Amino acid sequence: MIMRRHFVTVSSDLLHWNQLRQHIALFCDEQQISQEVMLQLQLVCEEWFINIITHGYQKLSKEKQSSSEIHFQISYNSDDDEILIYFIDYAPAFDPLRQETPNVALSAEEREIGGLGIYLMKELMDCCTYQRIDECNHLKLYKRM
């Protein structure tokens, strides 16, 4: 099995999205992953990164927010021809996979606000798993090539 991985840890600040986006682009370039798939991965990661900060860490005190980190890993398993994206954060427990799927048949005016990012994540990825381990959120996103 050939597994290629990249890790990065960033503080929970929206300004760090660009660093994470570039990290994904570099990894995809090294693994010769198509531009289309790279953009999908970046979109999904951006949605989750923003969710962690705006719905997770911002619920914490200012002191805890400033010391909060997000661990990110992207890996490619050539045997399974699959990409794994792995986020770990210390925000309050939140399982995105238990969220109700928004009714996308409704118009934007009729639909309740929120939930589209998680819906998009589930649609673009082949498998998503969530666990709460040692006071951390662990989200794994799988994309078959």
PyMOL CGO cylinders between C-alpha atoms (Angstrom):
from pymol import cmd
from pymol.cgo import CYLINDER

trace = [
    CYLINDER, 0.00, 0.00, 0.00, 1.33, 3.41, -0.94, 0.3, 1, 1, 1, 1, 1, 1,
    CYLINDER, 1.33, 3.41, -0.94, 0.03, 6.14, 1.32, 0.3, 1, 1, 1, 1, 1, 1,
    CYLINDER, 0.03, 6.14, 1.32, 1.06, 9.74, 0.83, 0.3, 1, 1, 1, 1, 1, 1,
    CYLINDER, 1.06, 9.74, 0.83, 0.17, 12.25, 3.57, 0.3, 1, 1, 1, 1, 1, 1,
    CYLINDER, 0.17, 12.25, 3.57, 0.36, 15.92, 4.37, 0.3, 1, 1, 1, 1, 1, 1,
    CYLINDER, 0.36, 15.92, 4.37, -0.31, 17.34, 7.83, 0.3, 1, 1, 1, 1, 1, 1,
    CYLINDER, -0.31, 17.34, 7.83, -0.83, 20.90, 8.94, 0.3, 1, 1, 1, 1, 1, 1,
    CYLINDER, -0.83, 20.90, 8.94, -2.01, 22.51, 12.17, 0.3, 1, 1, 1, 1, 1, 1,
    CYLINDER, -2.01, 22.51, 12.17, -3.47, 26.01, 12.10, 0.3, 1, 1, 1, 1, 1, 1,
    CYLINDER, -3.47, 26.01, 12.10, -4.98, 28.25, 14.75, 0.3, 1, 1, 1, 1, 1, 1,
    CYLINDER, -4.98, 28.25, 14.75, -8.74, 28.70, 14.65, 0.3, 1, 1, 1, 1, 1, 1,
    CYLINDER, -8.74, 28.70, 14.65, -8.74, 31.91, 12.66, 0.3, 1, 1, 1, 1, 1, 1,
    CYLINDER, -8.74, 31.91, 12.66, -10.53, 32.38, 9.34, 0.3, 1, 1, 1, 1, 1, 1,
    CYLINDER, -10.53, 32.38, 9.34, -7.36, 34.06, 8.02, 0.3, 1, 1, 1, 1, 1, 1,
    CYLINDER, -7.36, 34.06, 8.02, -5.73, 30.61, 7.99, 0.3, 1, 1, 1, 1, 1, 1,
    CYLINDER, -5.73, 30.61, 7.99, -8.11, 29.26, 5.33, 0.3, 1, 1, 1, 1, 1, 1,
    CYLINDER, -8.11, 29.26, 5.33, -5.78, 30.45, 2.57, 0.3, 1, 1, 1, 1, 1, 1,
    CYLINDER, -5.78, 30.45, 2.57, -2.90, 28.43, 4.07, 0.3, 1, 1, 1, 1, 1, 1,
    CYLINDER, -2.90, 28.43, 4.07, -5.08, 25.32, 4.17, 0.3, 1, 1, 1, 1, 1, 1,
    CYLINDER, -5.08, 25.32, 4.17, -6.35, 25.92, 0.61, 0.3, 1, 1, 1, 1, 1, 1,
    CYLINDER, -6.35, 25.92, 0.61, -2.78, 26.18, -0.67, 0.3, 1, 1, 1, 1, 1, 1,
    CYLINDER, -2.78, 26.18, -0.67, -1.86, 23.03, 1.24, 0.3, 1, 1, 1, 1, 1, 1,
    CYLINDER, -1.86, 23.03, 1.24, -4.64, 21.11, -0.55, 0.3, 1, 1, 1, 1, 1, 1,
    CYLINDER, -4.64, 21.11, -0.55, -3.60, 22.52, -3.95, 0.3, 1, 1, 1, 1, 1, 1,
    CYLINDER, -3.60, 22.52, -3.95, 0.03, 21.51, -3.40, 0.3, 1, 1, 1, 1, 1, 1,
    CYLINDER, 0.03, 21.51, -3.40, -0.95, 18.00, -2.32, 0.3, 1, 1, 1, 1, 1, 1,
    CYLINDER, -0.95, 18.00, -2.32, -3.25, 17.55, -5.33, 0.3, 1, 1, 1, 1, 1, 1,
    CYLINDER, -3.25, 17.55, -5.33, -0.55, 18.82, -7.66, 0.3, 1, 1, 1, 1, 1, 1,
    CYLINDER, -0.55, 18.82, -7.66, 2.00, 16.37, -6.21, 0.3, 1, 1, 1, 1, 1, 1,
    CYLINDER, 2.00, 16.37, -6.21, -0.45, 13.47, -6.53, 0.3, 1, 1, 1, 1, 1, 1,
    CYLINDER, -0.45, 13.47, -6.53, -1.57, 14.51, -10.03, 0.3, 1, 1, 1, 1, 1, 1,
    CYLINDER, -1.57, 14.51, -10.03, -5.16, 14.88, -8.88, 0.3, 1, 1, 1, 1, 1, 1,
    CYLINDER, -5.16, 14.88, -8.88, -7.38, 16.69, -11.35, 0.3, 1, 1, 1, 1, 1, 1,
    CYLINDER, -7.38, 16.69, -11.35, -8.28, 20.36, -11.02, 0.3, 1, 1, 1, 1, 1, 1,
    CYLINDER, -8.28, 20.36, -11.02, -11.97, 19.40, -10.76, 0.3, 1, 1, 1, 1, 1, 1,
    CYLINDER, -11.97, 19.40, -10.76, -11.38, 17.09, -7.78, 0.3, 1, 1, 1, 1, 1, 1,
    CYLINDER, -11.38, 17.09, -7.78, -9.00, 19.60, -6.16, 0.3, 1, 1, 1, 1, 1, 1,
    CYLINDER, -9.00, 19.60, -6.16, -11.68, 22.30, -6.32, 0.3, 1, 1, 1, 1, 1, 1,
    CYLINDER, -11.68, 22.30, -6.32, -14.24, 19.92, -4.80, 0.3, 1, 1, 1, 1, 1, 1,
    CYLINDER, -14.24, 19.92, -4.80, -11.84, 19.08, -1.96, 0.3, 1, 1, 1, 1, 1, 1,
    CYLINDER, -11.84, 19.08, -1.96, -11.12, 22.75, -1.35, 0.3, 1, 1, 1, 1, 1, 1,
    CYLINDER, -11.12, 22.75, -1.35, -14.83, 23.59, -1.31, 0.3, 1, 1, 1, 1, 1, 1,
    CYLINDER, -14.83, 23.59, -1.31, -15.65, 20.83, 1.17, 0.3, 1, 1, 1, 1, 1, 1,
    CYLINDER, -15.65, 20.83, 1.17, -12.69, 21.74, 3.39, 0.3, 1, 1, 1, 1, 1, 1,
    CYLINDER, -12.69, 21.74, 3.39, -13.56, 25.44, 3.30, 0.3, 1, 1, 1, 1, 1, 1,
    CYLINDER, -13.56, 25.44, 3.30, -17.12, 24.68, 4.39, 0.3, 1, 1, 1, 1, 1, 1,
    CYLINDER, -17.12, 24.68, 4.39, -15.97, 22.52, 7.29, 0.3, 1, 1, 1, 1, 1, 1,
    CYLINDER, -15.97, 22.52, 7.29, -13.12, 24.84, 8.32, 0.3, 1, 1, 1, 1, 1, 1,
    CYLINDER, -13.12, 24.84, 8.32, -15.52, 27.79, 8.51, 0.3, 1, 1, 1, 1, 1, 1,
    CYLINDER, -15.52, 27.79, 8.51, -18.09, 25.68, 10.41, 0.3, 1, 1, 1, 1, 1, 1,
    CYLINDER, -18.09, 25.68, 10.41, -15.49, 24.67, 13.01, 0.3, 1, 1, 1, 1, 1, 1,
    CYLINDER, -15.49, 24.67, 13.01, -14.60, 28.29, 13.67, 0.3, 1, 1, 1, 1, 1, 1,
    CYLINDER, -14.60, 28.29, 13.67, -17.97, 30.03, 13.39, 0.3, 1, 1, 1, 1, 1, 1,
    CYLINDER, -17.97, 30.03, 13.39, -20.17, 27.38, 15.01, 0.3, 1, 1, 1, 1, 1, 1,
    CYLINDER, -20.17, 27.38, 15.01, -17.62, 25.68, 17.26, 0.3, 1, 1, 1, 1, 1, 1,
    CYLINDER, -17.62, 25.68, 17.26, -14.79, 27.81, 18.51, 0.3, 1, 1, 1, 1, 1, 1,
    CYLINDER, -14.79, 27.81, 18.51, -16.76, 31.06, 18.63, 0.3, 1, 1, 1, 1, 1, 1,
    CYLINDER, -16.76, 31.06, 18.63, -18.93, 29.46, 21.33, 0.3, 1, 1, 1, 1, 1, 1,
    CYLINDER, -18.93, 29.46, 21.33, -15.86, 29.28, 23.57, 0.3, 1, 1, 1, 1, 1, 1,
    CYLINDER, -15.86, 29.28, 23.57, -14.41, 32.06, 25.72, 0.3, 1, 1, 1, 1, 1, 1,
    CYLINDER, -14.41, 32.06, 25.72, -12.00, 34.47, 24.01, 0.3, 1, 1, 1, 1, 1, 1,
    CYLINDER, -12.00, 34.47, 24.01, -9.10, 32.91, 25.94, 0.3, 1, 1, 1, 1, 1, 1,
    CYLINDER, -9.10, 32.91, 25.94, -9.91, 29.40, 24.72, 0.3, 1, 1, 1, 1, 1, 1,
    CYLINDER, -9.91, 29.40, 24.72, -10.54, 30.66, 21.16, 0.3, 1, 1, 1, 1, 1, 1,
    CYLINDER, -10.54, 30.66, 21.16, -7.06, 32.16, 20.91, 0.3, 1, 1, 1, 1, 1, 1,
    CYLINDER, -7.06, 32.16, 20.91, -5.38, 28.91, 21.92, 0.3, 1, 1, 1, 1, 1, 1,
    CYLINDER, -5.38, 28.91, 21.92, -7.54, 26.65, 19.76, 0.3, 1, 1, 1, 1, 1, 1,
    CYLINDER, -7.54, 26.65, 19.76, -6.11, 24.70, 16.87, 0.3, 1, 1, 1, 1, 1, 1,
    CYLINDER, -6.11, 24.70, 16.87, -7.38, 22.72, 13.92, 0.3, 1, 1, 1, 1, 1, 1,
    CYLINDER, -7.38, 22.72, 13.92, -5.40, 19.70, 12.81, 0.3, 1, 1, 1, 1, 1, 1,
    CYLINDER, -5.40, 19.70, 12.81, -5.73, 18.79, 9.15, 0.3, 1, 1, 1, 1, 1, 1,
    CYLINDER, -5.73, 18.79, 9.15, -4.45, 15.81, 7.22, 0.3, 1, 1, 1, 1, 1, 1,
    CYLINDER, -4.45, 15.81, 7.22, -4.91, 14.90, 3.58, 0.3, 1, 1, 1, 1, 1, 1,
    CYLINDER, -4.91, 14.90, 3.58, -3.71, 11.54, 2.33, 0.3, 1, 1, 1, 1, 1, 1,
    CYLINDER, -3.71, 11.54, 2.33, -3.91, 9.45, -0.80, 0.3, 1, 1, 1, 1, 1, 1,
    CYLINDER, -3.91, 9.45, -0.80, -3.99, 5.66, -0.77, 0.3, 1, 1, 1, 1, 1, 1,
    CYLINDER, -3.99, 5.66, -0.77, -3.00, 4.45, -4.23, 0.3, 1, 1, 1, 1, 1, 1,
    CYLINDER, -3.00, 4.45, -4.23, -4.14, 0.86, -3.57, 0.3, 1, 1, 1, 1, 1, 1,
    CYLINDER, -4.14, 0.86, -3.57, -7.72, 2.00, -2.91, 0.3, 1, 1, 1, 1, 1, 1,
    CYLINDER, -7.72, 2.00, -2.91, -7.40, 5.03, -5.20, 0.3, 1, 1, 1, 1, 1, 1,
    CYLINDER, -7.40, 5.03, -5.20, -8.92, 7.09, -2.40, 0.3, 1, 1, 1, 1, 1, 1,
    CYLINDER, -8.92, 7.09, -2.40, -8.28, 10.44, -0.76, 0.3, 1, 1, 1, 1, 1, 1,
    CYLINDER, -8.28, 10.44, -0.76, -8.82, 10.86, 2.97, 0.3, 1, 1, 1, 1, 1, 1,
    CYLINDER, -8.82, 10.86, 2.97, -9.30, 14.26, 4.56, 0.3, 1, 1, 1, 1, 1, 1,
    CYLINDER, -9.30, 14.26, 4.56, -9.11, 14.26, 8.34, 0.3, 1, 1, 1, 1, 1, 1,
    CYLINDER, -9.11, 14.26, 8.34, -10.00, 17.19, 10.60, 0.3, 1, 1, 1, 1, 1, 1,
    CYLINDER, -10.00, 17.19, 10.60, -9.50, 17.23, 14.38, 0.3, 1, 1, 1, 1, 1, 1,
    CYLINDER, -9.50, 17.23, 14.38, -10.66, 20.17, 16.47, 0.3, 1, 1, 1, 1, 1, 1,
    CYLINDER, -10.66, 20.17, 16.47, -11.24, 20.97, 20.14, 0.3, 1, 1, 1, 1, 1, 1,
    CYLINDER, -11.24, 20.97, 20.14, -14.53, 22.83, 19.73, 0.3, 1, 1, 1, 1, 1, 1,
    CYLINDER, -14.53, 22.83, 19.73, -17.70, 21.69, 21.51, 0.3, 1, 1, 1, 1, 1, 1,
    CYLINDER, -17.70, 21.69, 21.51, -19.09, 18.37, 20.25, 0.3, 1, 1, 1, 1, 1, 1,
    CYLINDER, -19.09, 18.37, 20.25, -20.82, 18.63, 16.89, 0.3, 1, 1, 1, 1, 1, 1,
    CYLINDER, -20.82, 18.63, 16.89, -21.69, 15.73, 14.60, 0.3, 1, 1, 1, 1, 1, 1,
    CYLINDER, -21.69, 15.73, 14.60, -22.42, 17.14, 11.13, 0.3, 1, 1, 1, 1, 1, 1,
    CYLINDER, -22.42, 17.14, 11.13, -23.67, 13.77, 9.93, 0.3, 1, 1, 1, 1, 1, 1,
    CYLINDER, -23.67, 13.77, 9.93, -26.65, 13.92, 12.31, 0.3, 1, 1, 1, 1, 1, 1,
    CYLINDER, -26.65, 13.92, 12.31, -27.87, 17.22, 10.91, 0.3, 1, 1, 1, 1, 1, 1,
    CYLINDER, -27.87, 17.22, 10.91, -31.14, 17.21, 9.04, 0.3, 1, 1, 1, 1, 1, 1,
    CYLINDER, -31.14, 17.21, 9.04, -30.74, 17.38, 5.26, 0.3, 1, 1, 1, 1, 1, 1,
    CYLINDER, -30.74, 17.38, 5.26, -32.12, 20.66, 3.91, 0.3, 1, 1, 1, 1, 1, 1,
    CYLINDER, -32.12, 20.66, 3.91, -34.93, 20.47, 1.38, 0.3, 1, 1, 1, 1, 1, 1,
    CYLINDER, -34.93, 20.47, 1.38, -33.03, 21.62, -1.71, 0.3, 1, 1, 1, 1, 1, 1,
    CYLINDER, -33.03, 21.62, -1.71, -36.22, 21.43, -3.78, 0.3, 1, 1, 1, 1, 1, 1,
    CYLINDER, -36.22, 21.43, -3.78, -37.44, 24.58, -2.02, 0.3, 1, 1, 1, 1, 1, 1,
    CYLINDER, -37.44, 24.58, -2.02, -36.45, 28.01, -3.26, 0.3, 1, 1, 1, 1, 1, 1,
    CYLINDER, -36.45, 28.01, -3.26, -33.81, 29.95, -1.33, 0.3, 1, 1, 1, 1, 1, 1,
    CYLINDER, -33.81, 29.95, -1.33, -36.55, 32.15, 0.13, 0.3, 1, 1, 1, 1, 1, 1,
    CYLINDER, -36.55, 32.15, 0.13, -38.56, 29.15, 1.37, 0.3, 1, 1, 1, 1, 1, 1,
    CYLINDER, -38.56, 29.15, 1.37, -35.65, 27.18, 2.79, 0.3, 1, 1, 1, 1, 1, 1,
    CYLINDER, -35.65, 27.18, 2.79, -34.33, 27.67, 6.33, 0.3, 1, 1, 1, 1, 1, 1,
    CYLINDER, -34.33, 27.67, 6.33, -30.88, 29.24, 6.64, 0.3, 1, 1, 1, 1, 1, 1,
    CYLINDER, -30.88, 29.24, 6.64, -28.00, 26.83, 7.19, 0.3, 1, 1, 1, 1, 1, 1,
    CYLINDER, -28.00, 26.83, 7.19, -27.18, 23.22, 6.46, 0.3, 1, 1, 1, 1, 1, 1,
    CYLINDER, -27.18, 23.22, 6.46, -26.19, 23.60, 2.81, 0.3, 1, 1, 1, 1, 1, 1,
    CYLINDER, -26.19, 23.60, 2.81, -22.45, 23.33, 3.51, 0.3, 1, 1, 1, 1, 1, 1,
    CYLINDER, -22.45, 23.33, 3.51, -22.90, 20.01, 5.29, 0.3, 1, 1, 1, 1, 1, 1,
    CYLINDER, -22.90, 20.01, 5.29, -25.26, 18.84, 2.55, 0.3, 1, 1, 1, 1, 1, 1,
    CYLINDER, -25.26, 18.84, 2.55, -22.63, 19.76, -0.06, 0.3, 1, 1, 1, 1, 1, 1,
    CYLINDER, -22.63, 19.76, -0.06, -19.95, 17.94, 1.92, 0.3, 1, 1, 1, 1, 1, 1,
    CYLINDER, -19.95, 17.94, 1.92, -22.04, 14.75, 2.00, 0.3, 1, 1, 1, 1, 1, 1,
    CYLINDER, -22.04, 14.75, 2.00, -22.85, 15.03, -1.72, 0.3, 1, 1, 1, 1, 1, 1,
    CYLINDER, -22.85, 15.03, -1.72, -19.29, 15.63, -2.94, 0.3, 1, 1, 1, 1, 1, 1,
    CYLINDER, -19.29, 15.63, -2.94, -17.59, 13.03, -0.76, 0.3, 1, 1, 1, 1, 1, 1,
    CYLINDER, -17.59, 13.03, -0.76, -18.11, 9.26, -1.02, 0.3, 1, 1, 1, 1, 1, 1,
    CYLINDER, -18.11, 9.26, -1.02, -18.09, 8.63, 2.72, 0.3, 1, 1, 1, 1, 1, 1,
    CYLINDER, -18.09, 8.63, 2.72, -18.03, 10.78, 5.85, 0.3, 1, 1, 1, 1, 1, 1,
    CYLINDER, -18.03, 10.78, 5.85, -17.46, 9.61, 9.44, 0.3, 1, 1, 1, 1, 1, 1,
    CYLINDER, -17.46, 9.61, 9.44, -17.56, 11.48, 12.74, 0.3, 1, 1, 1, 1, 1, 1,
    CYLINDER, -17.56, 11.48, 12.74, -16.35, 10.53, 16.21, 0.3, 1, 1, 1, 1, 1, 1,
    CYLINDER, -16.35, 10.53, 16.21, -15.96, 12.42, 19.49, 0.3, 1, 1, 1, 1, 1, 1,
    CYLINDER, -15.96, 12.42, 19.49, -12.70, 11.22, 21.06, 0.3, 1, 1, 1, 1, 1, 1,
    CYLINDER, -12.70, 11.22, 21.06, -11.01, 12.74, 24.13, 0.3, 1, 1, 1, 1, 1, 1,
    CYLINDER, -11.01, 12.74, 24.13, -12.97, 16.01, 23.93, 0.3, 1, 1, 1, 1, 1, 1,
    CYLINDER, -12.97, 16.01, 23.93, -12.12, 16.39, 20.21, 0.3, 1, 1, 1, 1, 1, 1,
    CYLINDER, -12.12, 16.39, 20.21, -14.21, 16.28, 17.06, 0.3, 1, 1, 1, 1, 1, 1,
    CYLINDER, -14.21, 16.28, 17.06, -12.81, 13.85, 14.47, 0.3, 1, 1, 1, 1, 1, 1,
    CYLINDER, -12.81, 13.85, 14.47, -14.23, 14.18, 10.97, 0.3, 1, 1, 1, 1, 1, 1,
    CYLINDER, -14.23, 14.18, 10.97, -13.01, 11.94, 8.16, 0.3, 1, 1, 1, 1, 1, 1,
    CYLINDER, -13.01, 11.94, 8.16, -14.03, 12.57, 4.55, 0.3, 1, 1, 1, 1, 1, 1,
    CYLINDER, -14.03, 12.57, 4.55, -13.31, 10.03, 1.82, 0.3, 1, 1, 1, 1, 1, 1,
    CYLINDER, -13.31, 10.03, 1.82, -13.21, 10.65, -1.92, 0.3, 1, 1, 1, 1, 1, 1,
    CYLINDER, -13.21, 10.65, -1.92, -12.74, 7.78, -4.38, 0.3, 1, 1, 1, 1, 1, 1,
    CYLINDER, -12.74, 7.78, -4.38, -10.88, 8.72, -7.53, 0.3, 1, 1, 1, 1, 1, 1,
]
cmd.load_cgo(trace, "trace")
